[in-house]
Amino acid sequence: MVSDTRREFLLKGGMLAGSVFATSKARLVKAATQSESLLELSAVRAVSAMRSGDISAEAYASALLDRCELLKELNAFIALDRNKVLEAARETDQRRAAGDSLGVLHGLPLPVKDSIDTKDYPTTGGTPGLRNSHPVQDAAVLDRLRSAGAIVLGKTNLHELSYGWTSNNEAFGPVHNPYDVSRIPGGSSGGTAVAVATRMAPAGLSEDTCGSIRVPAALCGIAGLRPTTLRWPQRGVIPVSAMSDTVGPHARTVSDLALLDSVVTGSPIALRPAPLGGVRLAVSPHYFFSGLDVEVEKITRDAIKRLSDHGAEIVEIDVPDLKKLIEAANFPILQFETVPSINQYLKESGLGLTFDDLISQASPGVRWVLENYAIASGKFFPPKAVYEEARKTHRPALQATFRRYFRDNGIAALIVPPTLCPATSIGVEADIEVAGQKVPVFVAYARNIAPGSCAALPGLVLPAGLTSTGMPVGVEFDAPVGKDRDLLALGVSLEKALGPVPAPSV
C-alpha cells in the first residue's frame, strides 16, 4: 500500500525527504502521473494509437513499465526485463517507420502467466524445480499473439504449478490484491489479473483449469474469458488436465477480450454487440446460490436486476442433478490426470525432469496437496475405476445435461456467482467462514466455477460491484460449448448494463 508519507506527496506535490529510494520513487510517481492517460487506454485504443502513430510503442511500453516498477510490491511478476521490452518496442516503431505491414496487436505489451512457455524468458510454473527452465519455443497461443505484433511484458506470478485458487506462492512470494494488499487476488492466475487491474497492462494472458482465470477476475474487479476447452491451442503450457485446461485472456473490457480471442482463433476482428432485449438469462439457484456470503448474494442479485432493467429476460431454472454430476466428474479427472499430464509436458520440453523431480523441490504447502491428491499413493487419490467412470460416464452426462438445459429452455447464458465470498486473507489455505459456516478454501473458490470447467463451457466474468469494505465481486456468464463469440457479443451489452467498478486506489 502507498504509505501516508507518499500519499501526502501525491496530494500536495511536496518532496519526499531523505533517501535515494524516496527520490527514485518520486521519479516513478511523477512519470506514472504524466502517463496516466496512457495507462487508462484499453488494448483496442492503445493498438489503434500506436498503429496510427499518435503514440510510439516505446513511449507506451515505458509508461507501463514505470507502473510495474511503482507497484512491484504487489508481486504480480516473477520475471520482468525493462530493457528487453523497450528493445522490442523500438523494433516495433522502426517497422512502422519503414512502412512495413503492421499486425492487429502492433506494439501491445502483454503480461503472460508463468505457466505459458516463452522462448525469451524461463517458464517456472511458480515452482522451484523449474527456476532454470528455458523453453526453446513459444507456446502455440503466444506464437499467434506475437505474430500479430504483441510484446511480452513479463512473466506473471501464480499459484505454484497452478494447483490452487489463492496465489499464495511460497516459492516466489504471494500476489497481493490491489484493493486490499492483505488479501488474495485469487488464483491460480493472480499475477496477470493484478497487472491488468492496476493498469500495468490493459490485458494479459492467463490459464484456467478449474477457475484460474475466472476467480482472479472476480476478486480483482476485471473481465476474464475462459474459452471453450480446446478452442485455444494448448501446446507449450504446463498442464493439469487436458479435459479442462485452457489458456484465455484477462482484460478490463470485453472488447479487449474479444480482440485477443480473434487473434488466437482466427475469428473476425469486428464484434457487433448483441442487445439484451429479449435475451433469456438463467439462474440455477439451488446449486449456485446456496451458502453465499451475504454481500456476494446481494451484489449478484442487484446485478441481475440491472440486467433485467436493460431488457434481459431472467428465468429461474435449476440444472438437473448438477451437484451429483459435478461431484462425480470433476475432481477425480483432475487428480488422476495431473501427474501424467505434467510428465508429458516435461518430456516434450526436453528438460530432463520428471514430476518426482518437481515435487521433491516444491514448496511445502503445494507438495502436501500433490502428495495427498495427485499421486497414486495419496490419501485422497481416486481409484482408477472412479476416474474411468468420471471420464466415460459422469462428464459426458454433465455435458449432455448442459446441452439440453440451454437448448430446451432457450437460454443464452447461465448466470453464476463465481465465488462464494470475496477475497480472503493471504496465507489462508484451509477453512474460512462464509455465511456463518466453516468452508474449505477450495469449496469457497471452486464450487461454482467447477461445472463450467468440467463441461468445457465458455465462461465470461465481469465486475458486479464492491462490498462494504471495498472488495470486488464478479458475476459469471456460462454459455453453450462453442458459442464464445456469441457470448462476447452479448458481453459487450452485459458490461454496459452492469457498469464499471472503481479502480483500486494503489
BELBEL-V646185 format. One record per pair of residues at least 24 apart in sequence whose C-alpha atoms are under 6 Angstrom apart, sorted by the first residue. I is the first residue (numbers start at 1). J is the second residue. D is the distance in whole Angstrom. If there is no record, write none. Layout:
I,J,D
I,J,D
//
This chain:
35,63,6
39,199,6
42,202,5
43,202,5
43,256,6
47,105,6
47,106,6
57,89,5
57,93,6
57,107,5
58,86,6
58,89,5
58,90,6
64,200,5
67,200,6
68,200,5
74,175,6
74,176,5
75,175,5
76,156,6
76,157,5
76,175,6
76,191,4
77,155,6
77,156,4
77,157,5
78,155,6
78,156,5
78,157,5
79,154,6
79,155,5
80,154,4
103,148,4
103,149,5
104,148,6
105,148,5
105,149,5
105,150,5
106,149,4
106,150,6
107,149,6
107,150,6
108,150,5
108,151,6
109,150,6
109,151,4
109,152,6
109,153,5
110,152,5
110,153,5
110,204,5
111,153,5
111,154,5
111,155,6
111,204,5
112,155,5
112,156,6
112,205,5
113,155,6
113,156,5
113,205,6
113,206,5
114,155,5
114,156,5
115,237,6
115,238,5
116,237,5
117,236,5
117,237,6
125,161,5
126,160,5
126,161,6
127,160,5
127,362,6
129,358,5
129,361,6
139,235,6
139,236,4
140,235,6
141,233,6
144,264,6
156,191,5
156,192,6
157,191,5
158,188,5
158,189,5
158,190,5
158,191,6
159,187,6
159,188,5
162,188,5
164,188,6
170,363,6
178,504,6
179,504,5
182,425,6
182,426,6
183,423,6
183,424,5
183,425,4
183,426,5
184,423,6
184,424,6
184,425,6
184,426,5
185,216,6
185,219,6
185,220,6
186,215,5
186,216,4
187,212,5
187,216,6
188,212,5
189,213,6
190,216,6
202,251,6
203,250,5
203,251,4
204,249,6
204,250,5
205,249,5
206,247,6
206,248,5
206,249,6
207,246,6
207,247,4
207,248,5
208,245,6
208,246,5
209,244,5
209,245,4
210,450,6
210,453,6
211,449,6
214,461,6
218,473,6
218,474,4
219,423,6
219,472,5
220,472,6
221,463,5
221,472,5
222,252,5
222,463,6
223,250,6
223,251,5
223,252,5
223,461,5
223,462,5
224,249,6
224,250,4
224,460,6
224,461,5
225,249,6
225,459,6
225,460,5
226,458,5
226,459,5
227,458,5
228,456,5
228,457,5
228,458,4
228,481,6
228,482,6
229,456,5
239,341,6
239,342,6
240,338,5
241,334,6
241,337,5
241,338,6
244,453,6
244,454,6
254,492,6
272,489,6
273,489,5
273,490,6
273,492,6
274,489,5
274,490,5
276,311,6
276,312,5
277,311,4
277,312,5
278,312,5
278,313,6
279,312,5
279,313,6
280,313,5
280,314,6
280,411,5
280,412,6
281,314,5
281,411,6
281,412,6
281,413,5
281,414,6
282,314,6
282,315,5
282,316,6
282,414,5
282,415,6
283,316,5
283,415,5
284,316,6
284,317,5
284,318,4
288,448,6
292,420,5
293,420,6
293,421,5
293,434,5
293,435,5
303,464,6
325,398,6
328,390,6
329,390,4
329,394,5
329,395,5
330,454,6
332,382,6
332,387,5
333,387,6
335,374,5
399,455,5
413,477,6
413,478,5
413,479,5
414,477,5
414,478,5
415,476,6
415,477,5
416,476,5
417,475,5
417,476,6
418,448,5
418,449,6
418,476,6
419,445,5
420,444,5
457,481,5
458,484,6
465,501,6
//
